[in-house]
Amino acid sequence: MDEVVEKAKVLLGNMFVLYMKAHAYHWNYIGDNFPQYHAFFGDFYESVHDEIDVVAEHIRAMDNFAPASLARMIELSEIKEDTQIVKPEKMFQNLYDANEQVLACLNECYELSGKEKAWGWQNYVQDLITAHRKQRWQLRATLGEK
């Protein structure tokens, strides 16, 4: 179960950085379609924020403590944080790339949880995979990709 918990902590770090990217893009987007993109980024970060809380609660339910500092979240994350304001034309691609990293981590969590028979966690991870695949589709469509 230790491997499941450690990967769940990595997922939490990844999701925290994804959340921060989306929130910063919500604050800092300028340009065409501002109302729509501002709302899109807002919906995106709100959904990830809600997921973060449940992931942390699953870590606690597996008798471990959730990471409790920004530094630890960044250390755990496989996603590079933005350290400067991102140009509007790069925001959607950056969010797409980060979401792909979250999906890869979710797939690893799913496989590990099956091996360890962590069924409740696996069930929630499956729901997250579905949600992040939908976000993938929306980001691809915004980027003009199939």
Backbone as a chain_set.jsonl record, in Angstrom:
{"seq": "MDEVVEKAKVLLGNMFVLYMKAHAYHWNYIGDNFPQYHAFFGDFYESVHDEIDVVAEHIRAMDNFAPASLARMIELSEIKEDTQIVKPEKMFQNLYDANEQVLACLNECYELSGKEKAWGWQNYVQDLITAHRKQRWQLRATLGEK", "coords": {"N": [[0.819, -1.202, 0.0], [2.11, 1.145, 0.456], [3.315, 2.071, -1.902], [1.108, 2.817, -3.392], [0.128, 4.947, -1.856], [2.31, 6.73, -1.972], [2.339, 7.328, -4.723], [-0.156, 8.509, -4.875], [0.349, 10.826, -3.458], [2.13, 12.08, -5.199], [0.362, 12.497, -7.3], [-1.333, 14.328, -6.013], [0.435, 16.507, -5.706], [0.892, 17.043, -8.449], [-1.697, 17.756, -9.245], [-2.075, 19.995, -7.692], [-0.257, 21.837, -8.771], [-1.312, 21.972, -11.369], [-3.811, 23.08, -10.74], [-2.959, 25.6, -9.769], [-1.812, 26.71, -12.069], [-4.111, 26.938, -13.756], [-5.631, 28.681, -12.203], [-4.012, 30.967, -12.099], [-3.996, 31.587, -14.823], [-6.659, 32.219, -15.163], [-6.783, 34.569, -13.679], [-4.988, 36.19, -15.136], [-5.403, 36.237, -17.907], [-5.544, 37.974, -20.971], [-7.009, 39.528, -23.798], [-8.587, 38.527, -26.947], [-11.852, 37.114, -26.723], [-12.063, 37.267, -23.963], [-14.149, 37.101, -21.842], [-15.171, 34.45, -22.178], [-12.856, 32.821, -21.98], [-11.844, 33.534, -19.5], [-13.924, 32.572, -17.892], [-13.765, 29.846, -18.605], [-11.196, 29.077, -17.628], [-11.723, 29.602, -14.946], [-13.774, 27.722, -14.321], [-12.274, 25.424, -14.762], [-10.139, 25.538, -12.841], [-11.67, 25.49, -10.502], [-12.876, 22.946, -10.577], [-10.626, 21.276, -10.414], [-9.657, 22.085, -7.936], [-11.647, 21.11, -6.203], [-11.242, 18.375, -6.61], [-8.673, 18.036, -5.565], [-9.034, 18.213, -2.787], [-10.465, 15.854, -2.248], [-8.635, 13.902, -3.076], [-6.597, 14.319, -1.177], [-8.033, 13.597, 1.109], [-8.424, 10.89, 0.592], [-5.788, 10.013, 0.825], [-5.457, 10.421, 3.554], [-7.362, 8.588, 4.442], [-6.042, 6.293, 3.852], [-4.408, 5.998, 5.959], [-2.272, 7.852, 6.13], [-0.507, 10.991, 6.179], [-1.45, 13.882, 4.402], [0.507, 15.852, 2.131], [1.599, 19.015, 3.345], [2.516, 21.552, 2.671], [3.313, 24.243, 0.417], [5.842, 24.091, -0.72], [6.403, 21.346, -0.474], [4.399, 20.278, -2.118], [5.194, 21.231, -4.636], [7.67, 20.003, -4.809], [6.882, 17.304, -4.953], [5.472, 17.282, -7.335], [5.325, 16.389, -10.784], [4.972, 18.149, -12.709], [6.054, 21.124, -14.121], [6.129, 24.178, -12.467], [4.746, 27.413, -13.276], [6.767, 30.196, -13.306], [6.651, 32.741, -14.066], [4.513, 35.232, -15.55], [2.438, 33.826, -17.93], [2.264, 34.038, -21.462], [-0.761, 34.844, -23.148], [-1.283, 33.28, -25.493], [0.041, 30.932, -24.984], [-1.139, 29.748, -22.818], [-3.31, 27.847, -23.027], [-2.046, 25.68, -24.279], [-0.063, 25.066, -22.385], [-1.697, 24.332, -20.222], [-2.979, 22.14, -21.345], [-0.773, 20.386, -21.704], [0.009, 20.018, -19.018], [-2.301, 18.824, -18.003], [-2.193, 16.433, -19.41], [-0.011, 15.259, -18.155], [-1.097, 14.88, -15.626], [-3.083, 13.024, -16.293], [-1.454, 10.849, -17.076], [-0.263, 10.221, -14.621], [-2.56, 9.581, -13.18], [-3.317, 7.242, -14.523], [-1.209, 5.572, -13.75], [-1.709, 5.514, -10.99], [-4.147, 4.183, -11.024], [-3.455, 1.616, -12.003], [-1.624, 0.755, -10.004], [-3.294, 0.803, -7.736], [-5.07, -1.218, -8.337], [-3.407, -3.477, -8.258], [-2.793, -3.503, -5.563], [-5.21, -3.835, -4.442], [-6.721, -1.637, -3.6], [-9.533, -0.681, -3.639], [-11.522, 1.373, -3.263], [-10.051, 3.717, -3.622], [-9.165, 3.228, -6.223], [-11.579, 3.325, -7.602], [-12.294, 6.041, -7.299], [-10.14, 7.214, -8.645], [-10.647, 6.311, -11.214], [-12.928, 7.829, -11.803], [-11.72, 10.347, -11.817], [-10.02, 10.074, -14.021], [-11.902, 9.975, -16.085], [-12.976, 12.593, -15.843], [-10.696, 14.173, -16.402], [-10.091, 13.372, -18.961], [-12.232, 14.504, -20.295], [-11.571, 17.179, -19.886], [-9.246, 17.19, -21.388], [-10.292, 16.858, -23.984], [-11.767, 19.284, -24.209], [-9.708, 21.174, -24.036], [-8.138, 20.442, -26.254], [-9.99, 21.0, -28.306], [-10.211, 23.759, -28.028], [-7.642, 24.472, -28.7], [-7.782, 23.897, -31.326], [-7.366, 21.35, -32.26], [-7.821, 17.916, -33.298]], "CA": [[0.0, 0.0, 0.0], [2.991, 2.317, 0.492], [3.515, 2.558, -3.266], [-0.149, 3.475, -3.762], [0.086, 6.226, -1.137], [3.341, 7.628, -2.513], [1.882, 7.799, -6.037], [-1.269, 9.425, -4.601], [0.955, 12.106, -3.069], [2.623, 12.681, -6.445], [-0.843, 12.988, -7.974], [-1.764, 15.535, -5.309], [1.347, 17.571, -6.118], [0.596, 17.363, -9.848], [-2.977, 18.447, -9.327], [-1.918, 21.305, -7.072], [0.39, 22.713, -9.757], [-2.317, 22.176, -12.421], [-4.771, 24.032, -10.178], [-2.355, 26.93, -9.703], [-1.715, 27.208, -13.446], [-5.435, 27.348, -14.221], [-6.066, 29.85, -11.433], [-3.218, 32.11, -12.57], [-4.47, 31.93, -16.166], [-7.954, 32.862, -14.923], [-6.499, 35.937, -13.245], [-4.083, 36.966, -15.98], [-5.682, 36.191, -19.341], [-5.978, 39.197, -21.648], [-7.117, 39.328, -25.235], [-9.861, 38.148, -27.546], [-12.673, 36.125, -26.019], [-11.775, 37.315, -22.531], [-15.174, 36.549, -20.935], [-15.261, 32.999, -22.309], [-11.64, 32.172, -21.489], [-11.823, 33.784, -18.058], [-14.871, 31.604, -17.319], [-13.233, 28.495, -18.817], [-10.134, 28.851, -16.644], [-12.363, 29.562, -13.634], [-14.404, 26.402, -14.16], [-11.207, 24.418, -14.726], [-9.458, 25.52, -11.536], [-12.619, 25.092, -9.456], [-13.05, 21.487, -10.58], [-9.392, 20.672, -9.906], [-9.611, 22.378, -6.504], [-12.515, 20.139, -5.527], [-10.591, 17.065, -6.7], [-7.519, 18.047, -4.661], [-9.502, 17.923, -1.436], [-10.838, 14.438, -2.149], [-7.392, 13.121, -3.147], [-5.964, 14.426, 0.145], [-8.821, 12.798, 2.05], [-8.115, 9.477, 0.328], [-4.473, 9.762, 1.435], [-5.713, 10.289, 4.993], [-8.102, 7.334, 4.651], [-5.053, 5.213, 3.747], [-3.601, 6.118, 7.181], [-1.09, 8.673, 5.911], [-0.764, 12.419, 6.177], [-1.325, 14.564, 3.116], [1.514, 16.915, 2.139], [0.966, 20.181, 3.962], [3.163, 22.829, 2.353], [3.484, 24.518, -1.009], [7.149, 23.569, -1.125], [6.288, 19.89, -0.628], [3.575, 20.029, -3.308], [6.028, 21.478, -5.812], [8.68, 18.939, -4.798], [6.231, 16.063, -5.38], [4.878, 17.41, -8.664], [6.073, 16.114, -12.012], [4.632, 19.266, -13.586], [6.841, 22.321, -13.827], [5.294, 25.341, -12.166], [5.034, 28.661, -13.976], [7.396, 31.151, -12.39], [6.398, 34.057, -14.63], [3.216, 35.338, -16.215], [2.466, 33.13, -19.218], [1.593, 34.764, -22.536], [-2.077, 34.249, -23.4], [-1.272, 32.266, -26.554], [0.661, 29.707, -24.456], [-1.877, 29.251, -21.654], [-4.067, 26.621, -23.299], [-1.101, 24.584, -24.531], [0.532, 24.698, -21.095], [-2.702, 23.622, -19.437], [-3.145, 20.834, -22.0], [0.399, 19.562, -21.372], [-0.06, 19.672, -17.592], [-3.405, 17.874, -17.848], [-1.69, 15.148, -19.91], [0.823, 14.692, -17.094], [-2.02, 14.402, -14.593], [-3.684, 11.788, -16.805], [-0.449, 9.779, -16.995], [-0.153, 9.871, -13.202], [-3.81, 8.9, -12.826], [-3.246, 5.874, -15.051], [-0.308, 4.832, -12.858], [-2.451, 5.307, -9.737], [-5.173, 3.172, -11.279], [-2.791, 0.309, -12.084], [-1.102, 0.409, -8.676], [-4.384, 0.537, -6.794], [-5.598, -2.539, -8.664], [-2.46, -4.48, -7.749], [-2.842, -3.49, -4.097], [-6.622, -4.008, -4.047], [-7.221, -0.407, -2.974], [-10.679, -0.528, -4.531], [-12.164, 2.681, -3.13], [-9.158, 4.675, -4.267], [-9.187, 2.951, -7.66], [-12.856, 3.805, -8.116], [-12.218, 7.499, -7.414], [-9.176, 7.511, -9.709], [-11.359, 6.088, -12.476], [-13.753, 9.022, -12.013], [-10.815, 11.442, -12.183], [-9.583, 9.84, -15.404], [-13.015, 10.412, -16.933], [-13.052, 14.057, -15.787], [-9.539, 14.789, -17.065], [-10.234, 13.123, -20.405], [-13.143, 15.543, -20.784], [-10.786, 18.414, -19.951], [-8.356, 17.027, -22.549], [-11.101, 17.134, -25.174], [-12.08, 20.705, -24.257], [-8.471, 21.903, -24.332], [-7.807, 20.164, -27.662], [-10.928, 21.739, -29.153], [-9.834, 25.17, -27.944], [-6.389, 24.601, -29.45], [-8.063, 23.633, -32.732], [-6.867, 20.019, -32.605], [-8.834, 16.846, -33.308]], "C": [[0.862, 1.265, 0.0], [3.185, 2.927, -0.891], [2.274, 3.307, -3.764], [-0.213, 4.864, -3.128], [1.104, 7.205, -1.711], [2.934, 8.173, -3.876], [0.693, 8.745, -5.867], [-0.741, 10.803, -4.19], [1.533, 12.829, -4.285], [1.444, 13.26, -7.23], [-1.323, 14.285, -7.328], [-0.872, 16.722, -5.679], [1.086, 18.016, -7.549], [-0.683, 18.185, -9.966], [-2.896, 19.845, -8.721], [-1.282, 22.289, -8.052], [-0.568, 22.986, -10.921], [-3.349, 23.208, -11.972], [-4.199, 25.454, -10.208], [-2.201, 27.533, -11.09], [-3.069, 27.747, -13.907], [-5.916, 28.601, -13.494], [-5.306, 31.101, -11.892], [-3.665, 32.547, -13.966], [-5.832, 32.63, -16.071], [-7.742, 34.332, -14.538], [-5.877, 36.786, -14.35], [-4.354, 36.913, -17.473], [-6.1, 37.571, -19.825], [-6.099, 38.868, -23.13], [-8.519, 38.984, -25.684], [-10.55, 37.084, -26.703], [-12.434, 36.114, -24.512], [-12.882, 36.707, -21.674], [-15.25, 35.021, -20.979], [-14.044, 32.305, -21.71], [-11.478, 32.356, -19.984], [-12.739, 32.774, -17.355], [-14.35, 30.173, -17.459], [-12.164, 28.175, -17.778], [-10.709, 28.787, -15.226], [-13.021, 28.222, -13.36], [-13.354, 25.311, -13.999], [-10.564, 24.374, -13.339], [-10.409, 25.117, -10.416], [-12.807, 23.581, -9.413], [-11.807, 20.792, -10.041], [-9.27, 20.909, -8.4], [-10.453, 21.376, -5.719], [-11.883, 18.749, -5.516], [-9.423, 16.952, -5.721], [-7.945, 17.655, -3.247], [-9.82, 16.441, -1.268], [-9.603, 13.545, -2.23], [-6.696, 13.145, -1.788], [-6.719, 13.599, 1.183], [-8.612, 11.299, 1.832], [-6.752, 9.104, 0.92], [-4.642, 9.577, 2.939], [-6.429, 8.971, 5.297], [-7.192, 6.112, 4.527], [-4.025, 5.314, 4.877], [-2.267, 6.826, 6.979], [-1.495, 10.136, 5.987], [-0.579, 12.964, 4.772], [-0.219, 15.613, 3.221], [0.864, 18.232, 2.562], [1.678, 21.503, 3.694], [3.259, 22.993, 0.841], [4.801, 23.948, -1.519], [7.086, 22.064, -1.355], [5.449, 19.533, -1.854], [4.407, 20.181, -4.583], [7.098, 20.404, -5.936], [8.1, 17.623, -5.325], [5.79, 16.099, -6.841], [5.852, 17.061, -9.78], [5.85, 17.23, -13.031], [5.432, 20.484, -13.157], [5.891, 23.492, -13.567], [5.687, 26.52, -13.051], [5.642, 29.619, -12.96], [7.249, 32.589, -12.884], [4.997, 34.057, -15.225], [3.358, 34.72, -17.607], [1.712, 33.962, -20.249], [0.275, 34.061, -22.86], [-2.067, 33.134, -24.445], [-0.652, 30.94, -26.105], [-0.172, 29.044, -23.353], [-2.593, 27.928, -21.92], [-3.144, 25.442, -23.567], [-0.447, 24.121, -23.23], [-0.446, 23.9, -20.237], [-2.957, 22.231, -20.022], [-1.999, 19.9, -21.608], [0.365, 19.113, -19.911], [-1.178, 18.658, -17.337], [-2.991, 16.487, -18.35], [-0.805, 14.471, -18.86], [-0.037, 14.168, -15.944], [-2.665, 13.098, -15.045], [-2.709, 10.619, -16.736], [-0.299, 9.3, -15.552], [-1.404, 9.138, -12.729], [-3.811, 7.457, -13.319], [-2.325, 5.003, -14.203], [-1.0, 4.532, -11.527], [-3.482, 4.198, -9.9], [-4.562, 1.774, -11.291], [-2.292, -0.145, -10.71], [-2.217, 0.05, -7.698], [-5.047, -0.803, -7.082], [-4.721, -3.649, -8.122], [-2.559, -4.618, -6.233], [-4.261, -3.659, -3.545], [-7.153, -2.823, -3.227], [-8.435, 0.052, -3.786], [-11.359, 0.832, -4.446], [-11.357, 3.765, -3.824], [-9.201, 4.474, -5.779], [-10.476, 3.477, -8.299], [-12.833, 5.323, -8.293], [-11.259, 7.904, -8.535], [-9.835, 7.335, -11.077], [-12.256, 7.288, -12.806], [-12.897, 10.22, -12.427], [-10.315, 11.293, -13.616], [-10.666, 10.316, -16.369], [-13.092, 11.937, -16.988], [-11.901, 14.705, -16.555], [-9.476, 14.465, -18.551], [-11.192, 14.145, -21.021], [-12.397, 16.868, -20.893], [-9.811, 18.37, -21.125], [-9.098, 17.398, -23.825], [-11.372, 18.634, -25.309], [-10.845, 21.537, -24.596], [-8.046, 21.685, -25.781], [-8.701, 20.97, -28.6], [-10.585, 23.227, -29.168], [-8.555, 25.438, -28.727], [-6.586, 24.358, -30.947], [-7.545, 22.293, -33.205], [-8.01, 19.021, -32.569], [-8.808, 16.077, -32.021]], "O": [[0.401, 2.331, -0.407], [3.216, 4.148, -1.04], [2.386, 4.308, -4.471], [-0.566, 5.838, -3.791], [0.793, 8.378, -1.913], [3.157, 9.35, -4.162], [0.549, 9.69, -6.642], [-1.33, 11.825, -4.542], [1.434, 14.051, -4.388], [1.52, 14.371, -7.756], [-1.68, 15.233, -8.028], [-1.371, 17.818, -5.935], [1.058, 19.212, -7.839], [-0.738, 19.178, -10.693], [-3.569, 20.768, -9.181], [-1.714, 23.438, -8.153], [-0.633, 24.114, -11.409], [-3.714, 24.102, -12.735], [-4.878, 26.393, -10.624], [-2.429, 28.728, -11.277], [-3.163, 28.875, -14.39], [-6.535, 29.477, -14.098], [-5.9, 32.167, -12.051], [-3.708, 33.742, -14.258], [-6.105, 33.549, -16.843], [-8.445, 35.218, -15.023], [-6.202, 37.966, -14.486], [-3.595, 37.499, -18.244], [-6.899, 38.253, -19.184], [-5.369, 38.023, -23.647], [-9.493, 39.118, -24.943], [-9.899, 36.263, -26.057], [-12.583, 35.08, -23.86], [-12.583, 35.857, -20.836], [-15.378, 34.373, -19.94], [-14.186, 31.305, -21.007], [-11.031, 31.449, -19.282], [-12.361, 32.194, -16.338], [-14.479, 29.375, -16.53], [-12.215, 27.133, -17.125], [-10.237, 28.008, -14.399], [-12.844, 27.648, -12.285], [-13.521, 24.388, -13.202], [-10.456, 23.308, -12.733], [-9.985, 24.459, -9.465], [-12.889, 22.996, -8.333], [-11.917, 19.821, -9.292], [-8.826, 20.024, -7.669], [-10.016, 20.858, -4.691], [-11.98, 18.029, -4.522], [-9.209, 15.899, -5.121], [-7.279, 16.852, -2.594], [-9.476, 15.844, -0.248], [-9.526, 12.536, -1.528], [-6.253, 12.105, -1.301], [-6.102, 12.969, 2.043], [-8.622, 10.526, 2.79], [-6.583, 8.007, 1.452], [-4.04, 8.68, 3.529], [-6.131, 8.316, 6.296], [-7.515, 5.034, 5.026], [-2.917, 4.788, 4.771], [-1.258, 6.452, 7.576], [-2.673, 10.476, 5.875], [0.33, 12.561, 4.048], [-0.026, 16.202, 4.285], [-0.271, 18.527, 2.187], [1.464, 22.475, 4.419], [3.282, 22.017, 0.091], [4.866, 23.39, -2.614], [7.654, 21.559, -2.324], [5.766, 18.574, -2.556], [4.326, 19.354, -5.491], [7.399, 19.946, -7.039], [8.771, 16.908, -6.068], [5.74, 15.063, -7.504], [7.036, 17.393, -9.726], [6.474, 17.244, -14.092], [5.48, 20.828, -11.976], [4.975, 23.755, -14.347], [6.823, 26.608, -13.517], [5.088, 29.824, -11.88], [7.665, 33.533, -12.213], [4.376, 33.005, -15.381], [4.275, 35.049, -18.359], [0.657, 34.523, -19.955], [0.202, 32.832, -22.848], [-2.779, 32.141, -24.289], [-0.811, 29.927, -26.786], [0.078, 27.891, -23.002], [-2.49, 26.994, -21.125], [-3.424, 24.324, -23.132], [-0.296, 22.921, -23.002], [-0.068, 22.914, -19.605], [-3.13, 21.262, -19.281], [-2.234, 18.755, -21.223], [0.659, 17.957, -19.607], [-1.009, 17.736, -16.539], [-3.396, 15.477, -17.774], [-0.848, 13.251, -18.699], [0.269, 13.129, -15.36], [-2.78, 12.161, -14.255], [-3.101, 9.511, -16.373], [-0.218, 8.098, -15.302], [-1.311, 8.18, -11.961], [-4.257, 6.555, -12.61], [-2.622, 3.833, -13.961], [-0.888, 3.425, -11.001], [-3.66, 3.372, -9.006], [-5.089, 0.856, -10.663], [-2.513, -1.286, -10.307], [-2.091, -0.899, -6.925], [-5.538, -1.457, -6.162], [-5.218, -4.642, -7.591], [-2.424, -5.714, -5.689], [-4.475, -3.628, -2.333], [-7.929, -2.996, -2.288], [-8.373, 1.039, -4.52], [-11.738, 1.389, -5.476], [-11.904, 4.618, -4.523], [-9.266, 5.446, -6.533], [-10.454, 4.011, -9.408], [-13.294, 5.838, -9.311], [-11.542, 8.836, -9.288], [-9.601, 8.127, -11.99], [-12.33, 7.71, -13.96], [-13.297, 11.01, -13.282], [-10.201, 12.282, -14.341], [-10.37, 10.985, -17.358], [-13.254, 12.509, -18.066], [-12.109, 15.68, -17.278], [-8.869, 15.21, -19.32], [-10.979, 14.597, -22.147], [-12.563, 17.598, -21.87], [-9.575, 19.385, -21.781], [-8.591, 18.162, -24.647], [-11.227, 19.195, -26.395], [-10.933, 22.498, -25.36], [-7.641, 22.628, -26.461], [-8.224, 21.553, -29.573], [-10.665, 23.874, -30.211], [-8.399, 26.494, -29.34], [-5.674, 24.582, -31.743], [-7.308, 22.098, -34.397], [-9.026, 19.236, -31.909], [-9.587, 15.141, -31.845]]}, "num_chains": 1, "name": "protein.A"}
